[in-house]
Amino acid sequence: MNPTPAIGGVGDGVPRTETQMKTASIIKASFLIVALTGVALLGWKIYDTIESRSSTGGAARAAKIAAPVLVHTIELGPITHRRTFTGSLEASASFVVAARVAGRLKQMEVNLSDRVEKGSTVAWLEDDEYQQDVAHAAAALDVARANAAEADSALQIANRSLARSKELETRGIEPESELDLVIAEHLSKQAEVAVSLARVKQAEAEFAAAKVRLSYAEVVADWPGDDQFRVVGERYVDEGASLTANTPLLRILRLDPMIAVIFAPERDYASLAAGLAVTLATDSYPNQQFAGTIQRISSVFRQNTRQARVEISLENPKLLLKPGMFARISIELTHLKSATIVPITAVTKRNDRTGVFLVDEKASVAIWKEVEVGIRDGDRVQISASEPLIGRVVTLGQQLIDDGSPITIPGESDPDSDLPAKSTL
């Protein structure tokens, strides 16, 4: 089959298909429409500038042209001021398990993410030397006790000798000088008994210390607090490693509850208080929200950022939340049950004053009203004025109008027509 012959392009010498020619025509037409629209807007801007600079420009324009605007009905209802902060998650408690004595790591009983019970064994060190120390201390204790027994026996003999010498001295058989020697010997035996008993206590202490050091070869996770289970967050060493005293082995974390940390600027600091409810979202669980409360607010601002640390407590029974996760925290700062609410786009400025343009439905003109802006909730904002505000406000096209300017609302019928007006919402 012969291919469809190409249709030659105009001016470029490159053959083109019929579809390409149609596409090029559509693109040219689109560019032409955009250009004409730009020219029309430029013409309107030039006309607007000329009219506004003339002495009667504003009045003339008001009398001649009705500016197209978009409007929105003023709402009366509740509004909540929420602030969203970004922060990160931290474990509510962290406990580092370390070797209390030096030795070679013989066996590790747990690994990353393992659940650990309080008081359970998590590692073993080689304990041959410590067992020898216990045996040596036990033998030294036996020797000390034997010496104490010998000293006690010698003291008993000295006691009998002293009693006999006193009786002989009383009868005048033994001279007093001989009694003095017996008394000195007796005192010496008493001192030997006291020393031997002290050595027994010393040997007992050394024996107990040796047993303690031996017990340290069994590394136990025993953290403070009432929580019975935690999770291994980090493992620092492997089996076979030579350890010194106080070498970290594991970091064990409490993940329920979790702590979310944010930093609040000065403008929000006064609105925060302990006990405020928050909602938290994470990228890991985009369709799930977690509830929490503000637990602590720092009394110190960081000098480099002028922000204060805020800690939020979050229940985490399923352990879905993990330390280090990025979090978005929404806090309800203020709630009003009844307020005057308009879209944020309705608020504009004139001569450094903030206000809105109300729609005069009968005259089809815009009326400027100065307002004070209150709390904001998304694209809605609370406003207040010297008098109640009702009706509709201009939300788009404020740059084309002044106080008293005629307006037209696209999509609604002419005010002089008998046809009913269409809603802009």
Secondary structure, DSSP 8 states (H G I E B T S, - for coil): ------EE-SSS--EE-HHHHHHHHHHHHHHHHHHHHHHHHHHHHHHHHHHHHSTTHHHHHHHH--EE-EEEE-EEEEEEEEEEEEEEEEEEEEEEEE-SS-EEEEEE---TT-EEETTEEEEEE--HHHHHHHHHHHHHHHHHHHHHHHHHHHHHHHHHHHHHHHHHHHHTSS-HHHHHHHHHHHHHHHHHHHHHHHHHHHHHHHHHHHHHHHHTTEEEE--SSS--EEEEEEE---TT-EE-TT-EEEEEEEEEEEEEEEEEEHHHHTT--TT-EEEEEESSSTT--EEEEEEEEEEEE-TTT-EEEEEEEE--TT----TT-EEEEEEEEEEEEEEEEEEGGG-EEETTEEEEEEEETTTTEEEEEE-EEEEEETTEEEEE-SS---SEEEEE-GGG--TT-BEE-TTS--TTSSS------
